[in-house]
Amino acid sequence: MRRIPVSPYLLLVLTTLFWSGNFVIGRAVRLEVPPIGLAFWRWALALAILLPFSWRLLVRHWPLIRAHLPLLVIMGILGVTNFNTFVYLGLQTTTATNAVLLLSTTPVIIVGLSRLLHHEPVRPRQLLGIVLSLGGVLAIIARGDPRVLAGLSLAAGDLWVLAAVLSWALYSVLLQRRPAGLDPLAFLVFTIVAGVVTLAPFYLWESATGAVVRPSLVTLATVGYVAVFASILAFIFWNRAVAEVGPNRAGQFIHLIPVFGTLLSVVFLDERLHAYHLAGIVLIVAGIRLTTTRR
């Protein structure tokens, strides 16, 4: 697969932009589209789009895939089966605010897992950047009032989102163990296959309970967006960026999700931009800048 020279940091910015829309949509359609059904059809459509362009790569790289089958299946479960399904399940009973707040712990967990599994050093500059960005996230969520944070309560959905965070952090760290020589598109498609196969029995169970995905304009638009932007493009961008800059630096960009969520709300929902939004954005950008610069 021929690579186009693009900055990994631009890819990370686009990834978080696409995921911001995914969080908003997942919360908005929770009463119309069942969570496991949304996750299943999201990845089934993504697989249908990618397979015609990748099946030859899968055949060519099958000996390498087979040699690392357990690792690749685990990564498919962590990144495809678990992450988005757990987020959609969580958004059934928790707020988007709580979900974003929990998601903002991802960079810290990635750093911890990188240290535990790969013995990567944690530099003071890196920790300071994480703290600054996390402070910016809290400023946006609290709307400039610390009492808002004190009033947040945990719901059952928060545990699902936390499980999604842990799953994604482990997937991101394991990307460093991706077999050398395995084409990125072949890797992505195989992990999607593993994820869809694992999701299938849970989707059938959900459908048997009466929670069925019914075709409509909203359903088609939702599945189309999350399949193309939040799945195919976001995963291609994320996987490539992590390979270039490492999981610790890449994880810091997760903090951009509340920034994009705020800006999207201003543009599409006519919400107002307040001083605490600007303060939070400045802190997040400063933290990312501090983490991603070498000196």
Residue pairs with C-beta under 8 A, 6 or more apart in sequence:
1 57
1 183
1 184
1 185
3 240
8 240
8 241
8 244
8 245
8 250
9 241
9 245
9 253
9 292
11 237
11 238
11 240
11 241
12 237
12 238
12 241
12 245
12 250
12 253
12 256
13 253
13 256
14 233
14 234
14 237
15 233
15 234
15 237
15 238
15 241
15 253
16 253
16 254
16 256
16 257
16 260
17 256
17 260
18 229
18 230
18 233
18 234
19 230
19 234
19 257
20 256
20 257
20 260
20 261
20 264
21 225
21 229
21 230
21 264
22 84
22 87
22 225
22 226
22 229
22 230
22 234
23 87
23 91
23 96
23 99
23 100
23 103
23 257
23 261
24 96
24 261
24 264
25 222
25 225
25 226
26 35
26 38
26 87
26 88
26 91
26 226
27 91
27 95
27 96
27 99
29 38
29 218
29 219
29 222
30 88
30 91
30 92
32 216
32 218
32 219
33 213
33 218
33 219
33 222
33 223
34 206
34 211
34 212
34 213
35 85
35 88
35 89
35 91
35 92
35 206
36 85
36 88
36 89
36 199
36 202
36 203
36 206
36 211
37 203
37 206
37 207
37 211
37 212
37 213
38 88
38 213
38 222
38 223
38 226
39 81
39 84
39 85
39 88
39 199
39 203
40 196
40 199
40 200
40 202
40 203
41 213
41 223
41 227
42 84
42 223
42 226
42 227
42 230
42 231
43 80
43 84
43 192
43 195
43 196
43 199
43 227
43 231
44 196
45 223
45 224
45 227
46 192
46 227
46 228
46 231
46 232
47 189
47 192
47 193
47 196
49 227
49 228
49 232
50 185
50 188
50 189
50 192
50 232
51 189
53 185
54 185
54 186
54 189
57 183
57 185
57 186
57 189
58 65
58 186
58 189
58 190
60 183
60 186
61 181
61 182
61 183
61 186
64 179
64 181
64 182
65 72
65 179
65 182
65 186
65 190
67 179
68 179
68 182
71 174
71 177
71 179
72 179
72 187
72 190
72 191
72 194
73 194
74 174
75 171
75 174
75 175
75 178
75 191
75 194
76 190
76 191
76 192
76 193
76 194
76 195
76 198
77 194
77 195
77 198
78 167
78 168
78 170
78 171
78 174
79 167
79 168
79 171
79 191
79 195
79 235
80 191
80 192
80 194
80 195
80 196
80 198
80 199
81 194
81 195
81 198
81 199
82 163
82 164
82 167
83 164
83 167
83 168
83 171
84 164
84 226
84 230
84 231
85 164
85 199
85 202
86 160
86 161
86 163
86 164
86 167
87 99
87 160
87 161
87 164
89 157
89 160
90 99
90 157
90 158
90 159
90 160
90 161
90 164
91 99
91 157
91 161
92 157
93 155
93 156
93 157
94 155
94 156
94 157
94 158
94 160
94 161
96 261
97 141
97 152
98 152
98 154
98 155
98 157
98 158
98 161
99 157
99 158
99 161
100 137
100 141
100 257
100 258
100 261
101 137
101 138
101 141
101 152
102 158
102 161
102 162
102 165
103 161
103 164
103 165
103 254
103 257
104 134
104 137
104 254
104 255
104 257
104 258
105 134
105 165
106 165
106 168
106 169
106 251
106 254
107 130
107 133
107 134
107 248
107 251
107 252
107 254
107 255
108 130
108 134
109 165
109 166
109 169
110 169
110 172
110 173
110 247
110 248
110 250
110 251
111 120
111 122
111 126
111 127
111 130
111 248
111 251
113 169
113 170
113 173
114 120
114 173
114 246
114 247
114 248
115 121
115 122
117 173
117 174
118 173
118 176
120 246
120 248
122 248
125 290
125 291
126 248
126 291
128 287
128 290
129 252
129 286
129 287
129 288
129 289
129 290
129 291
129 292
130 252
130 287
130 291
131 287
132 283
132 284
132 286
132 287
132 290
133 252
133 255
133 283
133 284
133 286
133 287
133 288
133 291
134 255
134 287
135 283
135 287
136 255
136 259
136 279
136 280
136 281
136 282
136 283
136 284
136 285
136 286
136 287
137 255
137 258
137 280
137 284
138 149
138 280
139 276
139 279
139 280
139 283
140 258
140 259
140 262
140 276
140 277
140 280
140 281
141 148
141 149
141 258
142 148
142 149
142 276
143 274
143 276
144 274
144 275
144 276
144 279
169 251
172 238
172 242
172 247
172 250
172 251
173 247
175 239
175 242
175 243
175 247
176 242
176 246
176 247
178 187
178 239
178 243
179 187
184 236
184 239
184 240
184 243
185 236
187 239
188 235
188 236
188 239
207 213
213 219
238 250
241 250
242 250
245 292
248 291
249 291
249 292
252 287
252 288
252 291
252 292
253 288
255 284
255 287
255 288
256 284
256 288
258 280
258 284
259 280
259 281
259 284
259 285
262 271
262 273
262 277
262 280
262 281
265 271
266 272
266 273
